[in-house]
Amino acid sequence: MASKPETSFRLRIERALPRSIHREKMNNPFRGGTADCWYSGRSDDLWVEYKFLPQLPQRGIVDAKRIGLSMLQLQWLRGRYEEGRNVCVITGCPSGGVIMLDLEWEAGITAETFRERTVSVKELAAWIECKTSR
């Protein structure tokens, strides 16, 4: 069975992470909205919701609706953010991905900003490592 593009993208990032970073894929059939993955390192932890766009956006706003965040996901992410947790949305595309912080996924960013902020899978993994293992 072929994996979804979002799953393949997440696994590419996780293969680039050092083994010292604990990673746990979340899957709770009794509660919707929980972020896809939890990462934990020496100094901190991080909750990441992964999304994937099949093409690099060329126009418009890249926001929760465009990347496919559900209402439950939005509520869960906002709730953890308001508690002071480290949460983000990493949106992948064929050339890499973009990290959205501080509820950026709600208001969105322009397609131009998305293109400018797109970094490689290795850079995304390095950011996760830095965030959890300062």
TIMI-2910 file (N, C-alpha, C, CB; in pm, 1 decimal, decimal comma, always signed):
<rs>
+----------+----------+----------+----------+----------+----------+----------+----------+----------+----------+----------+----------+------+
!      n_x !      n_y !      n_z !     ca_x !     ca_y !     ca_z !      c_x !      c_y !      c_z !     cb_x !     cb_y !     cb_z ! resn !
+----------+----------+----------+----------+----------+----------+----------+----------+----------+----------+----------+----------+------+
!    +83,7 !   -117,1 !     +0,0 !     +0,0 !     +0,0 !     +0,0 !    +89,0 !   +124,6 !     +0,0 !    -95,7 !     -0,8 !   +121,5 !  Met !
!    +67,5 !   +213,5 !    -91,0 !   +146,9 !   +335,8 !   -101,9 !   +107,2 !   +432,4 !     +9,8 !   +127,9 !   +402,2 !   -241,4 !  Ala !
!   +207,6 !   +501,8 !    +61,9 !   +178,0 !   +597,8 !   +167,5 !   +135,6 !   +731,7 !   +107,3 !   +300,1 !   +616,4 !   +259,4 !  Ser !
!    +63,0 !   +807,7 !   +186,3 !    +18,1 !   +939,2 !   +141,7 !   +138,3 !  +1033,1 !   +132,2 !    -89,7 !   +996,9 !   +238,2 !  Lys !
!   +130,5 !  +1136,2 !    +47,4 !   +241,5 !  +1230,9 !    +34,4 !   +281,1 !  +1295,0 !   +168,0 !   +204,6 !  +1339,6 !    -64,9 !  Pro !
!   +182,3 !  +1324,0 !   +251,1 !   +209,6 !  +1382,8 !   +382,8 !   +294,5 !  +1288,8 !   +468,2 !    +77,7 !  +1415,3 !   +455,5 !  Glu !
!   +261,7 !  +1160,1 !   +464,6 !   +337,2 !  +1060,9 !   +541,5 !   +478,7 !  +1047,4 !   +487,2 !   +266,1 !   +924,5 !   +538,7 !  Thr !
!   +491,7 !  +1039,6 !   +357,0 !   +625,4 !  +1029,5 !   +295,6 !   +710,7 !  +1150,8 !   +330,9 !   +614,0 !  +1016,3 !   +142,1 !  Ser !
!   +650,6 !  +1268,6 !   +328,6 !   +720,1 !  +1391,8 !   +363,3 !   +768,3 !  +1386,7 !   +508,0 !   +628,6 !  +1513,5 !   +341,4 !  Phe !
!   +681,0 !  +1349,4 !   +600,4 !   +717,1 !  +1339,1 !   +742,1 !   +831,0 !  +1239,9 !   +762,8 !   +595,3 !  +1297,2 !   +825,4 !  Arg !
!   +822,7 !  +1126,4 !   +698,4 !   +926,6 !  +1024,5 !   +714,4 !  +1061,5 !  +1070,3 !   +659,6 !   +884,4 !   +896,0 !   +645,3 !  Leu !
!  +1061,0 !  +1148,2 !   +552,0 !  +1186,4 !  +1203,5 !   +498,8 !  +1252,2 !  +1294,5 !   +602,1 !  +1160,6 !  +1281,6 !   +367,4 !  Arg !
!  +1172,3 !  +1375,7 !   +668,2 !  +1225,3 !  +1463,6 !   +773,1 !  +1278,6 !  +1379,8 !   +888,5 !  +1116,3 !  +1561,8 !   +823,4 !  Ile !
!  +1202,8 !  +1280,6 !   +931,8 !  +1243,4 !  +1200,7 !  +1046,8 !  +1369,3 !  +1119,0 !  +1019,6 !  +1131,1 !  +1108,7 !  +1087,5 !  Glu !
!  +1389,7 !  +1076,9 !   +896,2 !  +1514,0 !  +1005,0 !   +862,7 !  +1635,2 !  +1096,5 !   +874,9 !  +1506,4 !   +947,3 !   +720,0 !  Arg !
!  +1614,9 !  +1226,7 !   +860,5 !  +1724,7 !  +1323,1 !   +871,4 !  +1750,0 !  +1367,3 !  +1015,9 !  +1695,2 !  +1444,7 !   +785,3 !  Ala !
!  +1664,2 !  +1326,2 !  +1108,3 !  +1682,4 !  +1362,2 !  +1249,0 !  +1780,8 !  +1267,1 !  +1316,9 !  +1547,4 !  +1360,5 !  +1322,9 !  Leu !
!  +1858,5 !  +1318,2 !  +1412,6 !  +1945,2 !  +1227,3 !  +1488,1 !  +1860,8 !  +1135,6 !  +1576,3 !  +2046,4 !  +1306,9 !  +1574,3 !  Pro !
!  +1914,9 !  +1020,7 !  +1610,1 !  +1840,5 !   +924,8 !  +1693,5 !  +1814,2 !   +977,0 !  +1833,6 !  +1916,2 !   +794,0 !  +1702,4 !  Arg !
!  +1890,2 !  +1076,8 !  +1875,2 !  +1872,7 !  +1131,5 !  +2010,3 !  +1740,2 !  +1206,6 !  +2025,7 !  +1988,6 !  +1224,6 !  +2044,1 !  Ser !
!  +1677,4 !  +1241,6 !  +1916,4 !  +1546,9 !  +1309,2 !  +1921,1 !  +1437,3 !  +1203,3 !  +1922,1 !  +1528,7 !  +1407,3 !  +1799,5 !  Ile !
!  +1363,3 !  +1200,8 !  +2032,7 !  +1251,4 !  +1107,0 !  +2041,7 !  +1140,0 !  +1156,6 !  +1950,0 !  +1200,7 !  +1092,6 !  +2189,6 !  His !
!  +1080,2 !  +1067,9 !  +1876,3 !   +967,7 !  +1103,6 !  +1789,8 !   +856,7 !  +1002,3 !  +1810,3 !  +1010,7 !  +1109,4 !  +1640,1 !  Arg !
!   +736,2 !  +1052,4 !  +1811,5 !   +621,8 !   +966,5 !  +1832,9 !   +506,3 !  +1012,6 !  +1745,2 !   +581,1 !   +965,7 !  +1981,2 !  Glu !
!   +460,5 !   +924,4 !  +1659,2 !   +346,6 !   +952,0 !  +1571,7 !   +220,2 !   +937,0 !  +1654,1 !   +344,6 !   +856,7 !  +1447,1 !  Lys !
!   +137,8 !  +1040,0 !  +1651,7 !    +13,8 !  +1038,6 !  +1728,6 !    -98,8 !   +979,7 !  +1643,1 !    -22,9 !  +1181,9 !  +1776,8 !  Met !
!   -176,8 !   +893,2 !  +1703,6 !   -293,4 !   +836,7 !  +1637,1 !   -391,7 !   +796,8 !  +1745,0 !   -255,6 !   +714,8 !  +1546,4 !  Asn !
!   -494,9 !   +876,3 !  +1761,6 !   -592,3 !   +850,6 !  +1865,7 !   -730,9 !   +841,9 !  +1802,7 !   -587,5 !   +960,5 !  +1974,7 !  Asn !
!   -783,8 !   +720,9 !  +1789,2 !   -915,8 !   +706,9 !  +1726,7 !  -1030,0 !   +761,6 !  +1812,4 !   -942,0 !   +561,7 !  +1696,3 !  Pro !
!  -1002,2 !   +794,4 !  +1939,4 !  -1106,3 !   +843,5 !  +2029,7 !  -1108,0 !   +994,9 !  +2043,7 !  -1088,8 !   +781,9 !  +2164,8 !  Phe !
!  -1006,3 !  +1061,0 !  +1988,9 !   -998,7 !  +1207,4 !  +2001,2 !   -936,0 !  +1264,0 !  +1875,7 !   -917,2 !  +1249,8 !  +2127,0 !  Arg !
!  -1009,3 !  +1343,0 !  +1802,6 !   -958,4 !  +1402,5 !  +1680,1 !   -885,0 !  +1532,6 !  +1706,0 !  -1070,9 !  +1426,0 !  +1583,4 !  Gly !
!   -801,5 !  +1569,5 !  +1610,6 !   -736,1 !  +1699,1 !  +1614,0 !   -594,1 !  +1699,5 !  +1665,4 !   -814,4 !  +1789,3 !  +1695,3 !  Gly !
!   -554,0 !  +1597,2 !  +1740,5 !   -418,6 !  +1594,2 !  +1796,2 !   -316,0 !  +1605,7 !  +1684,3 !   -395,3 !  +1464,7 !  +1877,5 !  Thr !
!   -211,1 !  +1685,8 !  +1708,4 !   -104,8 !  +1704,6 !  +1608,7 !    -45,5 !  +1569,2 !  +1567,9 !     +6,7 !  +1797,6 !  +1664,4 !  Ala !
!    +10,2 !  +1564,5 !  +1447,1 !    +61,8 !  +1439,4 !  +1391,4 !   +174,9 !  +1377,8 !  +1471,3 !   +108,2 !  +1462,4 !  +1252,7 !  Asp !
!   +268,9 !  +1461,0 !  +1517,9 !   +388,7 !  +1406,8 !  +1582,7 !   +430,3 !  +1487,6 !  +1703,1 !   +502,7 !  +1400,6 !  +1484,8 !  Cys !
!   +490,9 !  +1416,8 !  +1796,0 !   +550,8 !  +1478,1 !  +1913,8 !   +698,9 !  +1445,0 !  +1910,8 !   +483,2 !  +1428,2 !  +2046,8 !  Trp !
!   +781,4 !  +1548,7 !  +1923,9 !   +926,9 !  +1533,1 !  +1926,9 !   +977,0 !  +1580,5 !  +2062,1 !   +995,5 !  +1612,3 !  +1810,8 !  Tyr !
!  +1074,7 !  +1509,4 !  +2116,1 !  +1129,3 !  +1546,0 !  +2245,3 !  +1280,8 !  +1530,3 !  +2242,2 !  +1067,1 !  +1460,2 !  +2357,7 !  Ser !
!  +1350,3 !  +1633,7 !  +2291,1 !  +1496,4 !  +1631,2 !  +2298,0 !  +1543,1 !  +1666,3 !  +2437,3 !  +1557,5 !  +1727,5 !  +2195,9 !  Gly !
!  +1671,1 !  +1694,8 !  +2451,2 !  +1730,8 !  +1724,1 !  +2582,1 !  +1666,0 !  +1843,0 !  +2652,6 !  +1878,5 !  +1750,4 !  +2565,9 !  Arg !
!  +1625,0 !  +1943,6 !  +2577,1 !  +1581,9 !  +2066,8 !  +2642,2 !  +1434,2 !  +2103,7 !  +2623,8 !  +1664,4 !  +2177,4 !  +2592,3 !  Ser !
!  +1367,0 !  +2044,2 !  +2528,2 !  +1229,7 !  +2086,3 !  +2502,8 !  +1157,1 !  +1982,7 !  +2419,3 !  +1226,6 !  +2222,2 !  +2432,9 !  Asp !
!  +1028,7 !  +2006,0 !  +2400,4 !   +952,7 !  +1920,3 !  +2309,4 !   +876,5 !  +2006,3 !  +2210,3 !   +855,6 !  +1828,4 !  +2387,4 !  Asp !
!   +819,4 !  +1941,3 !  +2110,8 !   +755,8 !  +2011,1 !  +1999,9 !   +645,2 !  +1924,2 !  +1943,1 !   +858,7 !  +2047,3 !  +1890,3 !  Leu !
!   +530,6 !  +1986,6 !  +1919,1 !   +417,8 !  +1920,5 !  +1852,2 !   +410,4 !  +1974,6 !  +1710,3 !   +281,9 !  +1944,2 !  +1929,3 !  Trp !
!   +404,0 !  +1884,4 !  +1612,8 !   +401,2 !  +1924,9 !  +1471,9 !   +281,9 !  +1863,1 !  +1400,9 !   +531,6 !  +1884,5 !  +1401,2 !  Val !
!   +207,3 !  +1947,8 !  +1333,1 !   +103,7 !  +1902,1 !  +1240,5 !   +163,0 !  +1913,2 !  +1101,1 !    -30,3 !  +1986,2 !  +1254,1 !  Glu !
!   +164,3 !  +1803,9 !  +1027,5 !   +218,8 !  +1801,6 !   +892,2 !   +107,7 !  +1810,5 !   +788,8 !   +301,5 !  +1675,1 !   +870,0 !  Tyr !
!   +131,4 !  +1889,2 !   +687,1 !    +43,6 !  +1897,6 !   +570,5 !   +131,7 !  +1896,2 !   +446,4 !    -46,9 !  +2026,5 !   +575,0 !  Lys !
!    +72,0 !  +1869,0 !   +331,4 !   +149,7 !  +1862,8 !   +207,8 !    +68,2 !  +1920,6 !    +92,5 !   +192,2 !  +1716,9 !   +176,8 !  Phe !
!   +132,0 !  +2008,7 !    +16,5 !    +72,1 !  +2064,3 !   -105,1 !   +144,2 !  +2002,8 !   -224,7 !    +81,5 !  +2221,8 !   -107,6 !  Leu !
!    +71,1 !  +1951,0 !   -320,9 !   +136,1 !  +1884,9 !   -435,4 !   +213,9 !  +1980,1 !   -526,3 !    +32,4 !  +1813,4 !   -517,4 !  Pro !
!   +183,3 !  +2110,5 !   -516,8 !   +253,9 !  +2210,7 !   -597,8 !   +287,5 !  +2330,1 !   -510,0 !   +168,2 !  +2255,0 !   -720,7 !  Gln !
!   +398,5 !  +2395,1 !   -541,8 !   +437,1 !  +2518,1 !   -473,7 !   +332,0 !  +2624,7 !   -505,6 !   +581,0 !  +2565,0 !   -517,2 !  Leu !
!   +271,8 !  +2688,3 !   -404,4 !   +168,0 !  +2788,8 !   -431,0 !   +221,9 !  +2905,1 !   -514,4 !   +110,7 !  +2841,8 !   -299,0 !  Pro !
!   +144,1 !  +2949,7 !   -609,5 !   +184,6 !  +3059,8 !   -697,5 !   +111,8 !  +3190,3 !   -667,8 !   +161,1 !  +3021,5 !   -841,1 !  Gln !
!     -4,7 !  +3181,9 !   -605,6 !    -80,8 !  +3304,0 !   -575,6 !   -173,4 !  +3277,9 !   -458,3 !   -162,1 !  +3351,7 !   -699,6 !  Arg !
!   -225,7 !  +3386,4 !   -404,1 !   -323,0 !  +3375,5 !   -296,0 !   -258,5 !  +3360,7 !   -159,3 !   -413,7 !  +3259,2 !   -321,0 !  Gly !
!   -340,4 !  +3322,5 !    -64,1 !   -298,9 !  +3305,7 !    +74,7 !   -292,7 !  +3156,6 !   +106,7 !   -396,2 !  +3379,4 !   +171,7 !  Ile !
!   -185,8 !  +3117,6 !   +173,3 !   -170,7 !  +2979,8 !   +219,4 !   -211,2 !  +2980,9 !   +366,6 !    -21,6 !  +2924,7 !   +198,4 !  Val !
!   -330,9 !  +2927,5 !   +393,2 !   -385,5 !  +2929,9 !   +528,9 !   -441,2 !  +2793,1 !   +565,1 !   -495,1 !  +3037,7 !   +542,1 !  Asp !
!   -506,9 !  +2787,1 !   +680,0 !   -559,8 !  +2660,6 !   +731,5 !   -649,4 !  +2590,0 !   +630,3 !   -637,3 !  +2685,1 !   +859,6 !  Ala !
!   -735,6 !  +2664,8 !   +566,3 !   -827,1 !  +2603,8 !   +468,7 !   -750,4 !  +2547,5 !   +349,7 !   -930,7 !  +2706,7 !   +420,3 !  Lys !
!   -656,1 !  +2624,3 !   +298,0 !   -582,1 !  +2581,6 !   +178,1 !   -496,6 !  +2458,6 !   +204,1 !   -494,0 !  +2694,7 !   +127,7 !  Arg !
!   -439,3 !  +2449,4 !   +325,0 !   -354,0 !  +2332,5 !   +352,3 !   -432,9 !  +2215,6 !   +410,3 !   -241,9 !  +2370,7 !   +448,3 !  Ile !
!   -559,9 !  +2238,2 !   +441,4 !   -646,4 !  +2127,7 !   +482,8 !   -650,9 !  +2099,2 !   +632,0 !   -603,9 !  +2006,1 !   +414,1 !  Gly !
!   -632,7 !  +2200,8 !   +715,4 !   -647,8 !  +2179,6 !   +859,0 !   -796,0 !  +2171,3 !   +894,1 !   -578,9 !  +2292,9 !   +939,2 !  Leu !
!   -832,2 !  +2070,0 !   +970,2 !   -971,7 !  +2055,0 !  +1012,3 !  -1000,9 !  +2147,6 !  +1130,3 !  -1002,2 !  +1907,7 !  +1050,2 !  Ser !
!  -1128,2 !  +2165,5 !  +1160,2 !  -1167,0 !  +2247,5 !  +1274,1 !  -1110,9 !  +2188,3 !  +1403,6 !  -1320,6 !  +2259,6 !  +1282,2 !  Met !
!  -1113,6 !  +2055,9 !  +1417,0 !  -1057,6 !  +1992,3 !  +1537,1 !   -907,1 !  +2016,5 !  +1548,5 !  -1086,1 !  +1841,4 !  +1535,6 !  Leu !
!   -836,4 !  +2010,1 !  +1436,2 !   -692,5 !  +2037,5 !  +1438,1 !   -665,7 !  +2182,5 !  +1478,3 !   -630,0 !  +2008,1 !  +1300,2 !  Gln !
!   -743,1 !  +2274,7 !  +1422,0 !   -727,1 !  +2415,6 !  +1457,0 !   -750,9 !  +2438,7 !  +1606,3 !   -822,9 !  +2502,0 !  +1374,5 !  Leu !
!   -854,6 !  +2376,3 !  +1659,2 !   -885,0 !  +2392,2 !  +1801,5 !   -773,8 !  +2332,6 !  +1887,7 !  -1019,7 !  +2325,9 !  +1835,5 !  Gln !
!   -724,3 !  +2215,0 !  +1850,9 !   -619,4 !  +2149,7 !  +1928,9 !   -491,4 !  +2233,6 !  +1925,8 !   -592,1 !  +2007,3 !  +1874,9 !  Trp !
!   -449,7 !  +2277,2 !  +1808,1 !   -327,6 !  +2357,6 !  +1795,8 !   -338,5 !  +2488,1 !  +1874,6 !   -298,6 !  +2388,0 !  +1648,3 !  Leu !
!   -450,7 !  +2557,5 !  +1861,2 !   -468,9 !  +2683,8 !  +1934,5 !   -468,6 !  +2659,0 !  +2085,3 !   -601,0 !  +2752,7 !  +1892,2 !  Arg !
!   -536,5 !  +2553,9 !  +2128,8 !   -540,6 !  +2521,7 !  +2271,7 !   -403,0 !  +2497,6 !  +2329,7 !   -626,5 !  +2400,3 !  +2295,1 !  Gly !
!   -320,8 !  +2419,6 !  +2260,3 !   -185,0 !  +2392,2 !  +2310,3 !    -98,9 !  +2518,1 !  +2302,1 !   -119,1 !  +2277,0 !  +2229,7 !  Arg !
!   -117,5 !  +2597,5 !  +2196,9 !    -42,6 !  +2723,1 !  +2184,0 !    -75,1 !  +2815,7 !  +2301,1 !    -75,1 !  +2793,1 !  +2049,1 !  Tyr !
!   -202,4 !  +2826,8 !  +2334,5 !   -243,8 !  +2914,5 !  +2444,4 !   -194,6 !  +2863,4 !  +2579,7 !   -395,8 !  +2927,8 !  +2446,5 !  Glu !
!   -165,5 !  +2733,3 !  +2589,8 !   -106,5 !  +2677,1 !  +2711,7 !    +44,1 !  +2703,0 !  +2719,5 !   -133,5 !  +2526,9 !  +2718,6 !  Glu !
!   +100,9 !  +2756,3 !  +2611,3 !   +244,4 !  +2782,5 !  +2609,4 !   +326,9 !  +2668,1 !  +2552,7 !   +291,3 !  +2812,7 !  +2747,2 !  Gly !
!   +263,6 !  +2572,4 !  +2490,4 !   +335,6 !  +2459,5 !  +2429,7 !   +400,2 !  +2503,8 !  +2298,8 !   +239,8 !  +2339,3 !  +2404,9 !  Arg !
!   +502,5 !  +2429,3 !  +2257,5 !   +566,2 !  +2451,2 !  +2127,0 !   +487,0 !  +2373,6 !  +2023,2 !   +717,6 !  +2406,9 !  +2127,7 !  Asn !
!   +415,0 !  +2445,8 !  +1939,5 !   +338,0 !  +2383,6 !  +1832,2 !   +369,5 !  +2454,7 !  +1701,3 !   +185,4 !  +2388,2 !  +1862,4 !  Val !
!   +362,4 !  +2380,8 !  +1593,5 !   +380,4 !  +2440,7 !  +1461,4 !   +310,9 !  +2354,1 !  +1358,0 !   +531,0 !  +2457,1 !  +1427,1 !  Cys !
!   +295,3 !  +2412,0 !  +1241,0 !   +246,4 !  +2339,3 !  +1123,9 !   +359,3 !  +2343,7 !  +1021,8 !   +111,4 !  +2401,7 !  +1066,1 !  Val !
!   +400,9 !  +2227,6 !   +976,3 !   +501,0 !  +2220,6 !   +870,3 !   +429,3 !  +2174,7 !   +744,6 !   +619,9 !  +2123,9 !   +907,7 !  Ile !
!   +428,7 !  +2262,3 !   +645,7 !   +360,9 !  +2232,7 !   +519,7 !   +465,5 !  +2200,1 !   +414,8 !   +271,6 !  +2351,8 !   +473,9 !  Thr !
!   +459,7 !  +2078,0 !   +365,2 !   +553,4 !  +2033,4 !   +264,3 !   +504,6 !  +2062,5 !   +123,9 !   +579,3 !  +1887,0 !   +279,6 !  Gly !
!   +599,5 !  +2061,2 !    +33,9 !   +573,4 !  +2074,0 !   -109,5 !   +688,1 !  +1999,6 !   -179,0 !   +563,9 !  +2227,8 !   -156,1 !  Cys !
!   +683,1 !  +1982,0 !   -309,1 !   +787,8 !  +1904,4 !   -375,7 !   +931,1 !  +1954,4 !   -350,7 !   +761,7 !  +1904,2 !   -522,5 !  Pro !
!   +948,8 !  +2084,6 !   -327,8 !  +1084,6 !  +2137,4 !   -311,2 !  +1129,3 !  +2149,6 !   -165,8 !  +1093,9 !  +2271,5 !   -376,3 !  Ser !
!  +1046,8 !  +2110,2 !    -69,8 !  +1084,7 !  +2119,7 !    +71,0 !   +964,5 !  +2146,4 !   +158,2 !  +1188,3 !  +2228,6 !    +91,3 !  Gly !
!   +971,4 !  +2252,4 !   +241,0 !   +859,3 !  +2282,3 !   +327,7 !   +875,7 !  +2413,5 !   +400,0 !   +840,4 !  +2172,8 !   +426,4 !  Gly !
!   +767,7 !  +2455,1 !   +465,2 !   +762,7 !  +2582,1 !   +537,1 !   +713,0 !  +2555,7 !   +679,1 !   +670,5 !  +2685,1 !   +463,6 !  Val !
!   +779,4 !  +2618,7 !   +775,7 !   +739,0 !  +2610,2 !   +915,3 !   +650,0 !  +2730,2 !   +946,3 !   +863,3 !  +2605,6 !  +1010,6 !  Ile !
!   +530,7 !  +2702,2 !   +995,6 !   +438,8 !  +2808,8 !  +1037,5 !   +430,2 !  +2806,2 !  +1189,2 !   +296,4 !  +2791,5 !   +972,5 !  Met !
!   +461,3 !  +2921,2 !  +1250,5 !   +464,7 !  +2935,7 !  +1396,0 !   +362,0 !  +3038,1 !  +1442,1 !   +605,2 !  +2976,6 !  +1443,0 !  Leu !
!   +340,1 !  +3042,3 !  +1572,2 !   +260,5 !  +3147,8 !  +1635,1 !   +124,7 !  +3170,9 !  +1567,8 !   +338,7 !  +3276,2 !  +1634,5 !  Asp !
!    +54,0 !  +3063,8 !  +1543,4 !    -80,4 !  +3067,0 !  +1484,0 !    -82,9 !  +3124,5 !  +1342,4 !   -172,6 !  +3147,7 !  +1571,8 !  Leu !
!    +30,9 !  +3129,6 !  +1276,0 !    +36,2 !  +3179,3 !  +1136,5 !    -58,9 !  +3104,2 !  +1044,3 !   +178,3 !  +3168,0 !  +1081,9 !  Glu !
!    -80,7 !  +2977,2 !  +1073,8 !   -166,2 !  +2895,1 !   +987,7 !   -309,6 !  +2946,6 !   +987,1 !   -163,3 !  +2749,1 !  +1033,3 !  Trp !
!   -350,6 !  +3019,0 !  +1089,5 !   -487,2 !  +3071,7 !  +1093,2 !   -504,8 !  +3189,1 !   +997,2 !   -523,1 !  +3115,0 !  +1235,3 !  Glu !
!   -418,3 !  +3288,8 !  +1007,8 !   -427,5 !  +3406,0 !   +919,6 !   -371,7 !  +3375,4 !   +782,1 !   -353,2 !  +3525,1 !   +980,3 !  Ala !
!   -272,8 !  +3289,6 !   +777,5 !   -209,8 !  +3251,9 !   +652,3 !    -93,3 !  +3342,1 !   +614,7 !   -311,1 !  +3253,0 !   +542,8 !  Gly !
!    -21,5 !  +3298,0 !   +516,3 !    +88,4 !  +3375,5 !   +459,3 !    +66,7 !  +3380,5 !   +308,6 !   +228,9 !  +3313,1 !   +495,5 !  Ile !
!   +124,2 !  +3480,0 !   +244,4 !   +107,7 !  +3489,5 !    +99,3 !   +183,1 !  +3376,6 !    +30,7 !   +156,9 !  +3626,3 !    +47,2 !  Thr !
!   +142,5 !  +3345,3 !    -89,5 !   +212,4 !  +3243,6 !   -168,4 !   +357,5 !  +3284,9 !   -190,2 !   +141,6 !  +3221,4 !   -304,3 !  Ala !
!   +379,6 !  +3414,4 !   -208,5 !   +516,9 !  +3464,5 !   -226,8 !   +601,2 !  +3438,8 !   -101,7 !   +515,5 !  +3615,9 !   -259,7 !  Glu !
!   +545,4 !  +3466,3 !    +15,2 !   +616,3 !  +3440,2 !   +140,9 !   +640,9 !  +3291,0 !   +157,5 !   +536,6 !  +3494,9 !   +261,2 !  Thr !
!   +543,4 !  +3209,8 !   +121,4 !   +559,2 !  +3064,3 !   +128,5 !   +679,2 !  +3022,0 !    +44,4 !   +430,3 !  +2991,7 !    +80,3 !  Phe !
!   +685,9 !  +3070,2 !    -78,6 !   +797,8 !  +3033,7 !   -167,6 !   +931,3 !  +3080,9 !   -109,4 !   +777,2 !  +3094,7 !   -308,9 !  Arg !
!   +933,5 !  +3203,0 !    -54,4 !  +1057,4 !  +3257,7 !     +2,5 !  +1103,4 !  +3179,8 !   +125,5 !  +1038,0 !  +3404,4 !    +39,1 !  Glu !
!  +1008,9 !  +3126,9 !   +202,0 !  +1043,1 !  +3056,9 !   +326,2 !  +1059,9 !  +2906,7 !   +310,1 !   +938,1 !  +3082,9 !   +428,5 !  Arg !
!  +1041,3 !  +2855,4 !   +189,9 !  +1056,5 !  +2712,1 !   +167,7 !  +1202,0 !  +2671,5 !   +186,9 !  +1007,7 !  +2673,2 !    +26,7 !  Thr !
!  +1223,4 !  +2571,3 !   +272,0 !  +1357,5 !  +2519,4 !   +298,4 !  +1358,6 !  +2369,2 !   +271,7 !  +1401,8 !  +2550,0 !   +444,9 !  Val !
!  +1477,8 !  +2312,3 !   +264,8 !  +1492,7 !  +2170,2 !   +235,0 !  +1448,5 !  +2082,8 !   +352,8 !  +1637,7 !  +2139,3 !   +198,7 !  Ser !
!  +1430,2 !  +1955,7 !   +324,5 !  +1395,0 !  +1858,3 !   +427,2 !  +1504,3 !  +1854,7 !   +534,5 !  +1374,6 !  +1717,4 !   +364,8 !  Val !
!  +1629,9 !  +1859,4 !   +493,8 !  +1740,2 !  +1859,4 !   +590,9 !  +1734,6 !  +1981,9 !   +680,9 !  +1875,3 !  +1854,1 !   +518,7 !  Lys !
!  +1699,2 !  +2096,2 !   +624,9 !  +1687,1 !  +2217,9 !   +705,8 !  +1568,7 !  +2209,4 !   +802,4 !  +1671,7 !  +2340,7 !   +614,8 !  Glu !
!  +1461,2 !  +2145,1 !   +759,8 !  +1346,7 !  +2125,5 !   +848,9 !  +1386,2 !  +2035,3 !   +966,1 !  +1226,8 !  +2064,4 !   +771,4 !  Leu !
!  +1457,3 !  +1927,8 !   +936,6 !  +1503,2 !  +1837,2 !  +1042,0 !  +1599,1 !  +1909,5 !  +1136,7 !  +1571,9 !  +1713,1 !   +980,7 !  Ala !
!  +1688,4 !  +1990,9 !  +1082,3 !  +1783,1 !  +2066,2 !  +1165,9 !  +1708,2 !  +2162,6 !  +1257,5 !  +1884,2 !  +2143,9 !  +1077,8 !  Ala !
!  +1600,0 !  +2222,9 !  +1208,2 !  +1520,6 !  +2314,1 !  +1290,2 !  +1455,4 !  +2238,3 !  +1405,5 !  +1413,4 !  +2384,7 !  +1204,7 !  Trp !
!  +1398,6 !  +2120,4 !  +1377,6 !  +1337,2 !  +2038,8 !  +1483,4 !  +1442,7 !  +2001,2 !  +1587,3 !  +1271,6 !  +1910,5 !  +1423,6 !  Ile !
!  +1559,9 !  +1961,4 !  +1540,7 !  +1667,8 !  +1925,8 !  +1632,9 !  +1707,0 !  +2045,8 !  +1719,2 !  +1790,1 !  +1873,8 !  +1555,0 !  Glu !
!  +1722,6 !  +2159,7 !  +1659,0 !  +1759,3 !  +2281,6 !  +1732,3 !  +1650,8 !  +2319,0 !  +1833,1 !  +1783,1 !  +2398,3 !  +1634,4 !  Cys !
!  +1527,3 !  +2308,2 !  +1793,9 !  +1413,9 !  +2346,3 !  +1879,4 !  +1403,6 !  +2256,8 !  +2003,6 !  +1282,9 !  +2339,3 !  +1799,4 !  Lys !
!  +1441,6 !  +2130,4 !  +1989,7 !  +1424,9 !  +2034,8 !  +2100,2 !  +1554,7 !  +2007,5 !  +2176,5 !  +1370,2 !  +1904,2 !  +2046,9 !  Thr !
!  +1667,8 !  +2050,6 !  +2124,5 !  +1797,2 !  +2015,4 !  +2185,5 !  +1891,4 !  +2134,1 !  +2193,5 !  +1863,6 !  +1903,9 !  +2107,0 !  Ser !
!  +1840,9 !  +2248,9 !  +2226,0 !  +1923,3 !  +2369,7 !  +2230,2 !  +2052,3 !  +2352,3 !  +2303,2 !  +1848,5 !  +2479,6 !  +2292,4 !  Arg !
+----------+----------+----------+----------+----------+----------+----------+----------+----------+----------+----------+----------+------+
</rs>
